[in-house]
Amino acid sequence: MAAHPGARGTARPATTHPQPATAGQPTVLTGATVVLPTETVHNGRLIIDGTRIARAAPENAQVIDVPGHYVVPGFVDLHNHGGGGASFTSGSAEDILKGIHTHRLHGTTTLVASTVTGDLDFLTQRAGLLSELAEQGEIAGLHFEGPFISPCRKGAHAEDLLRDPHPADVRKLIDAARGQARMVTLATELPGGLDSVRLLAEQGVIAAIGHTDATYEQTVEAIDAGATVATHLFNAMPPLGHRSPGPITALLEDDRITVELINDGTHLHPAALQLAFHHAGADRVAFITDAMDAAGFGDGRYWLGPLEVEVADGVARLVEDGTIAGSTLTLDRAFKRAVTVDGLSVEDAVTALSANPARLLGMADTIGSLEPGKFADLVLLDSAYDLKGVMRRGEWVVGPQLH
């Protein structure tokens, strides 16, 4: 295994403390609580050789002692619109890279770039730019949130740009992404919705139910057609009612659905999060940021697509009507909140932040858990669950901060 209590390699160089390993030098992290897929190992160790997690430490490995810390897999964000002052929908390639780096500084080692509603021709052009970054390995693909959503539940999307999810239009966006489309959010009750879900399933793209005004029965029909994700459950959909259970009930009760949750303390009451975990179970929850430009950047005025947003005290709202407009969340904050406020175990938080989204993306063979052969994507947390280091593909994005 990648971690063993008190295990030692055949060679043990002099231990270092706050300094990160030399680029490309094999590294052994020792003394930490290492969260593995099947167990949590105390006083464990993790071996990094090149870009991967290794079983045995090479002779020239640098040893970094990290007692009192947790080592968890790098976070995987399925739904992210930007950060660091940069938008994935409207920014240049340089801007997008800035946004990606901002989230890496907060532990997100794998990220799917999400767009917001726009003109179809504009979105196809953005898909071309984002797909280039996906081909370069900077992002894990594209998520189209809109324009195929309900005007009744539009949230922070421009109503005049919304359209029904006709399969031909959905196919146009997928084709523009050149094999890098990972997810499309749809109001599946709209004309063409079910046929579009079937198209997405045939193409290996996640069909996500969201920004929807569907009934319980319509949602069940969409799941049967091939939908597998609930876009930010509870938000931008009818509330749960005892006579009209709506989409929330259908999405929580079906084992085929993974539910996205925005755990920032604004989008969800802790009791709603507990409800989702109780009914769906940890294996069917994926924490997301739904972040916009202000994530990791600060309060002020921003644009979300064509709509102006005011961020105050870390909460983003549309200027025109006060609607919540994405979040300023980073996944390290979502992790800490899950454990310290919501009462989740570290293991369940890891499942929701890393393992489940990696599985949904079809990338569980390379990311999402700390196992030999997988990419060395990891986050170092102290005993208070504050971020103290980030490694991506064997290189420190944030070097170990142990003092």
C-alpha positions in Angstrom: 0.0 0.0 0.0 1.0 3.6 -0.3 1.0 4.2 3.5 2.0 2.0 6.4 2.1 2.7 10.1 5.7 3.3 11.0 7.0 1.7 7.8 10.5 2.7 6.5 12.1 2.4 3.1 15.4 0.8 2.3 17.1 4.2 2.4 16.4 7.1 4.7 18.1 10.4 3.8 18.2 13.3 6.3 14.8 14.5 7.1 13.8 18.0 6.0 11.0 20.1 7.5 9.5 23.2 5.9 11.3 23.0 2.5 9.6 21.4 -0.4 11.3 18.7 -2.4 13.6 19.7 -5.3 11.6 19.6 -8.5 11.6 16.0 -9.8 13.3 14.6 -6.7 11.4 11.6 -5.2 9.8 12.5 -1.9 8.5 10.6 1.1 6.0 12.3 3.4 6.1 10.6 6.9 4.3 10.8 10.2 1.0 12.0 8.8 -2.5 10.7 9.0 -2.9 9.4 5.4 -6.5 8.9 4.1 -6.6 5.9 1.8 -9.6 4.4 0.0 -10.0 1.5 2.4 -8.4 2.8 5.6 -7.0 5.8 7.4 -3.4 5.2 8.5 -2.0 7.1 11.4 1.8 7.7 11.5 1.8 6.7 7.8 3.8 7.7 4.9 3.3 8.4 1.2 6.0 8.0 -1.5 6.1 10.2 -4.6 8.3 9.4 -7.5 8.0 11.6 -10.5 4.4 12.4 -11.2 3.0 9.3 -9.5 2.5 7.7 -6.1 5.0 4.9 -5.6 5.2 1.7 -3.5 8.9 1.9 -2.6 11.1 4.8 -1.9 14.1 5.3 -4.3 17.6 5.7 -2.7 17.7 9.5 -3.4 14.3 10.3 -1.9 13.9 13.4 0.2 12.0 12.7 3.5 9.7 15.4 4.8 8.2 14.7 8.3 4.6 16.1 8.7 3.4 14.8 12.1 0.1 16.2 13.2 -1.1 16.6 9.6 -3.5 14.9 7.3 -2.6 13.9 3.7 -5.7 13.6 1.5 -6.2 13.3 -2.2 -6.2 16.4 -4.3 -9.7 17.9 -4.6 -11.7 17.5 -7.9 -14.2 20.2 -8.8 -16.9 19.3 -11.3 -18.5 22.7 -11.4 -16.4 25.9 -11.4 -16.9 29.1 -13.4 -13.7 31.0 -12.4 -11.5 32.5 -9.7 -8.7 34.8 -9.0 -10.6 37.6 -10.8 -10.9 35.5 -14.0 -13.9 34.1 -15.8 -13.9 30.8 -17.6 -16.8 32.0 -19.7 -15.3 35.3 -21.0 -11.6 35.4 -20.0 -8.6 35.0 -22.3 -6.5 31.8 -22.1 -4.2 33.7 -19.8 -7.1 34.7 -17.6 -8.4 31.1 -17.5 -5.0 29.8 -16.4 -4.9 32.4 -13.6 -8.3 31.2 -12.4 -7.2 27.5 -12.6 -4.0 28.4 -10.6 -6.0 30.2 -8.0 -8.0 27.1 -7.3 -4.9 24.9 -7.3 -3.6 27.1 -4.5 -6.7 26.0 -2.5 -6.2 22.2 -3.2 -8.2 21.7 -6.4 -5.8 19.7 -8.5 -8.4 18.7 -11.1 -11.0 21.1 -12.3 -13.8 21.1 -14.9 -14.4 24.6 -16.4 -18.0 25.6 -16.4 -19.6 28.2 -18.8 -22.8 30.2 -18.1 -25.6 30.9 -20.5 -24.7 32.8 -23.6 -25.4 32.9 -27.3 -24.9 29.5 -28.9 -22.3 30.8 -31.4 -20.4 32.4 -28.5 -20.5 29.3 -26.5 -19.2 27.2 -29.3 -16.3 29.6 -29.7 -15.6 29.4 -26.0 -15.7 25.6 -26.2 -12.9 25.8 -28.7 -10.7 27.8 -26.4 -11.4 25.7 -23.3 -11.0 22.4 -25.2 -7.4 23.5 -26.1 -6.7 23.9 -22.4 -8.2 20.5 -21.7 -6.0 18.9 -24.4 -3.0 20.5 -22.7 -4.1 18.9 -19.3 -4.8 22.2 -17.6 -8.5 21.4 -17.1 -10.4 18.1 -17.0 -13.0 19.2 -19.6 -16.0 21.4 -20.0 -19.3 21.8 -18.3 -22.1 23.7 -20.1 -24.5 25.2 -17.5 -27.1 26.8 -19.7 -28.5 27.9 -22.1 -30.8 24.8 -21.9 -32.4 25.7 -18.6 -35.8 26.8 -17.3 -36.7 30.5 -17.2 -38.6 29.7 -14.1 -35.4 28.6 -12.3 -32.8 30.6 -14.2 -30.9 31.8 -11.2 -28.0 34.0 -12.4 -28.5 33.3 -16.1 -29.6 35.8 -18.7 -33.3 34.9 -19.5 -33.2 36.3 -23.0 -30.4 33.9 -24.0 -32.1 30.7 -22.7 -33.4 28.1 -25.2 -35.0 24.7 -25.2 -32.6 21.8 -25.2 -33.1 20.6 -28.8 -30.7 17.8 -29.5 -29.2 19.5 -32.5 -28.2 22.5 -30.4 -26.8 20.3 -27.6 -24.9 18.3 -30.2 -23.4 21.6 -31.6 -21.9 22.4 -28.2 -20.6 18.9 -27.7 -19.0 18.9 -31.2 -17.4 22.3 -30.5 -15.7 20.8 -27.4 -13.8 18.3 -29.5 -14.3 15.4 -27.2 -13.7 17.5 -24.0 -17.3 18.0 -23.0 -17.9 16.3 -19.6 -21.3 17.6 -18.5 -24.3 19.5 -19.7 -26.9 20.9 -17.2 -30.4 20.7 -18.6 -34.0 21.4 -17.5 -35.1 18.1 -18.8 -38.8 18.9 -18.7 -38.4 21.4 -21.6 -39.1 20.4 -25.2 -36.3 18.1 -26.4 -35.0 17.5 -22.9 -35.4 13.8 -22.8 -34.0 13.3 -26.3 -31.0 15.4 -25.3 -30.4 13.3 -22.2 -30.3 10.2 -24.4 -27.9 11.9 -26.8 -25.6 12.9 -24.0 -25.6 9.4 -22.5 -24.8 7.9 -26.0 -21.9 10.4 -26.3 -20.5 9.6 -22.9 -21.3 13.1 -21.5 -22.9 13.5 -18.1 -26.5 14.8 -18.3 -27.1 16.8 -15.2 -30.6 17.9 -14.1 -30.6 21.5 -12.9 -32.1 24.9 -13.1 -35.3 22.9 -13.5 -39.0 23.3 -12.8 -39.7 19.6 -13.3 -42.1 17.6 -11.3 -41.2 14.4 -9.4 -42.5 12.3 -12.3 -40.7 14.3 -15.0 -37.5 14.0 -13.0 -37.9 10.2 -12.7 -38.4 10.1 -16.5 -35.2 12.0 -17.0 -33.2 9.7 -14.8 -34.6 6.7 -16.6 -33.5 8.4 -19.9 -29.9 8.5 -18.6 -29.4 11.6 -16.4 -26.8 10.9 -13.6 -26.1 14.2 -11.8 -28.1 16.8 -9.9 -26.7 20.2 -10.5 -26.3 22.0 -7.1 -29.1 20.1 -5.4 -31.8 22.2 -3.7 -30.7 25.4 -5.6 -32.5 26.5 -8.7 -35.3 23.9 -8.4 -38.7 23.6 -6.7 -38.5 23.0 -3.0 -39.5 19.7 -1.5 -43.2 19.5 -0.8 -45.3 16.8 0.9 -47.9 16.7 -1.9 -45.5 17.8 -4.7 -42.2 16.1 -3.9 -40.6 17.6 -6.9 -37.1 16.9 -8.3 -35.3 16.9 -5.0 -37.0 13.8 -3.8 -36.5 11.9 -7.1 -32.8 12.9 -7.2 -32.1 11.9 -3.6 -33.9 8.5 -3.7 -32.3 7.2 -6.9 -29.0 5.4 -6.6 -28.1 6.3 -10.2 -27.8 10.0 -9.3 -24.8 11.8 -7.7 -25.9 15.1 -6.1 -23.8 18.2 -6.2 -23.7 20.3 -3.0 -22.3 23.9 -2.5 -21.1 23.7 1.0 -20.3 27.4 1.7 -22.9 28.2 4.4 -24.8 30.4 2.0 -26.4 28.1 -0.5 -27.4 25.4 2.0 -28.5 25.3 5.6 -26.5 22.6 7.4 -29.7 20.6 8.0 -30.3 20.4 4.2 -26.7 19.1 3.7 -27.3 16.5 6.4 -30.6 15.5 4.7 -28.8 14.9 1.4 -26.1 12.9 3.1 -28.6 10.8 5.0 -30.6 9.9 2.0 -28.0 9.8 -0.8 -25.1 8.5 1.4 -21.5 9.7 1.1 -20.9 7.7 -2.1 -23.5 9.8 -4.0 -22.4 13.3 -3.0 -20.0 15.6 -4.8 -19.0 18.9 -3.2 -18.5 21.6 -5.8 -17.7 25.3 -5.7 -19.9 26.8 -8.4 -17.2 29.5 -8.1 -17.2 32.7 -10.0 -14.4 35.2 -10.6 -14.3 36.5 -7.0 -13.2 33.1 -5.6 -9.8 33.6 -4.0 -9.9 37.3 -5.1 -12.2 39.5 -3.0 -15.3 41.6 -2.8 -16.3 44.0 -5.6 -18.2 44.2 -8.9 -17.8 41.4 -11.4 -19.5 40.1 -14.5 -21.1 36.6 -14.8 -21.7 36.2 -18.5 -23.7 39.4 -19.4 -24.9 39.9 -15.8 -23.3 42.2 -13.3 -22.6 40.8 -9.9 -21.9 42.5 -6.5 -19.7 40.4 -4.1 -20.0 41.6 -0.5 -18.7 39.7 2.5 -17.8 36.8 0.2 -21.4 36.4 -1.1 -22.1 37.0 -4.8 -25.4 38.4 -5.9 -26.8 39.8 -9.1 -26.9 43.6 -9.0 -30.3 43.8 -10.7 -32.3 41.6 -8.2 -30.1 40.2 -5.5 -30.2 36.6 -6.8 -27.3 34.5 -5.5 -24.8 34.3 -8.4 -22.5 31.4 -8.0 -20.1 31.4 -5.0 -16.7 32.6 -3.9 -16.0 29.1 -2.4 -12.8 27.2 -2.6 -12.7 23.5 -1.9 -10.3 23.7 1.0 -13.0 25.8 2.8 -15.7 23.3 1.8 -13.6 20.5 3.3 -13.0 22.3 6.6 -16.7 23.2 6.9 -17.8 19.7 6.2 -15.7 18.3 9.1 -15.9 21.2 11.6 -19.5 22.5 11.0 -21.4 19.7 9.3 -19.9 16.9 11.5 -18.8 14.7 8.6 -15.9 12.4 9.0 -12.7 13.2 7.2 -13.2 10.0 5.2 -16.7 11.1 4.0 -15.3 14.6 3.1 -12.6 13.0 1.0 -15.2 10.8 -0.7 -17.3 13.8 -1.6 -14.4 16.1 -2.6 -12.1 13.6 -4.5 -13.3 10.1 -5.1 -16.8 10.7 -6.3 -16.1 13.4 -8.8 -13.1 11.5 -10.1 -15.4 8.5 -10.6 -18.0 10.6 -12.4 -15.4 12.0 -14.8 -14.2 8.5 -15.6 -10.8 9.3 -14.1 -10.7 7.2 -11.0 -7.9 5.1 -12.4 -5.5 8.1 -12.2 -6.9 10.6 -9.6 -9.3 10.8 -6.6 -7.4 8.6 -4.1 -3.9 8.0 -2.8 -2.9 4.7 -4.3 0.4 3.5 -6.0 0.4 4.3 -9.7 -2.0 7.2 -9.5 -1.0 10.8 -10.0 0.7 12.4 -7.0 -2.2 14.9 -6.4 -2.5 15.6 -2.7 -3.4 18.1 -0.1 -1.7 18.6 3.2 -3.9 19.8 6.1 -3.1 20.6 9.7 -5.0 19.3 12.7 -7.5 22.2 12.4 -8.0 21.2 8.7 -6.3 24.3 7.3 -4.4 23.9 4.1 -0.7 23.6 4.5 0.5 22.2 1.2 -0.7 21.2 -2.3 1.0 18.8 -4.7 -0.2 18.3 -8.3 1.4 15.7 -10.5 4.3 15.3 -8.1 5.2 19.0 -8.0 4.4 21.3 -5.1 1.9 24.1 -5.9 2.0 25.1 -2.3 5.1 23.9 -0.5 4.8 22.3 2.9 4.1 25.0 5.5 5.0 23.3 8.8 5.7 26.3 11.1 
